[in-house]
Amino acid sequence: MEYAPQQQEVHRLTELTTEFAGWRIGRGGSGHWWAIRGNELLRSLSADELRDRLHDRRGASVALGDSGQIMESPEMTP
């Protein structure tokens, strides 16, 4: 199915928000796609690039812990 340009944008937003729960996703007046969660901000020029960056971030969150923050080792705490 082929969408008109505005419908494509709405379709992409719907796909991204469904796929990445917990992130607020949008497209700014400058044409950049953005995603924000807490104090994390990702920006890119295309929805596909944003999706790739969100997938990379999701992988990093799993490696770092659910919060996405670097987990301290017991040796580092006073």
C-alpha positions in Angstrom: 0.0 0.0 0.0 1.3 3.4 -0.9 0.7 6.4 1.3 0.6 10.2 0.6 3.6 12.0 2.2 1.7 13.1 5.3 0.1 9.7 5.7 3.6 8.1 5.5 4.8 10.3 8.3 1.8 9.4 10.5 2.4 5.7 9.6 6.1 5.9 10.5 5.2 7.6 13.9 2.7 4.9 14.6 5.1 2.1 13.8 7.9 3.6 15.9 5.8 4.4 19.0 4.4 0.9 18.9 7.8 -0.7 18.5 9.5 1.4 21.2 7.2 1.8 24.1 8.5 4.2 26.7 10.0 6.6 24.1 8.2 9.8 23.0 8.8 10.0 19.2 8.2 12.8 16.8 9.3 14.9 13.9 10.4 18.5 14.3 10.0 21.5 12.0 13.6 21.1 10.9 12.7 17.7 9.5 14.7 15.8 12.2 13.1 12.7 13.7 13.6 12.5 17.5 13.0 10.2 20.4 13.2 11.1 24.0 13.0 9.0 27.2 13.8 10.5 30.5 16.9 12.7 29.8 18.0 10.6 26.7 17.5 12.3 23.3 18.2 10.8 19.9 17.9 12.7 16.7 18.3 11.7 13.0 17.3 12.8 9.6 15.3 9.7 8.7 12.8 7.4 10.5 14.9 4.4 9.5 18.1 5.8 11.0 16.2 6.7 14.2 14.8 3.1 14.3 18.4 1.8 14.0 19.7 4.1 16.7 16.8 3.0 19.0 17.6 -0.6 18.4 21.2 0.1 19.2 20.2 1.9 22.4 17.9 -0.9 23.3 20.8 -3.3 23.1 22.9 -1.0 25.2 20.2 -0.8 27.8 20.1 -4.5 28.1 23.9 -4.6 28.5 23.9 -1.8 31.1 20.7 -2.7 33.0 17.0 -1.8 32.6 17.5 1.9 33.5 20.0 2.4 30.6 22.4 3.8 33.2 25.9 2.3 33.8 25.7 0.0 36.7 28.4 0.6 39.4 30.4 -2.4 40.5 30.7 -3.0 44.2 34.4 -2.1 44.1 33.5 1.4 43.0 31.2 2.2 45.9 32.7 3.8 49.1 
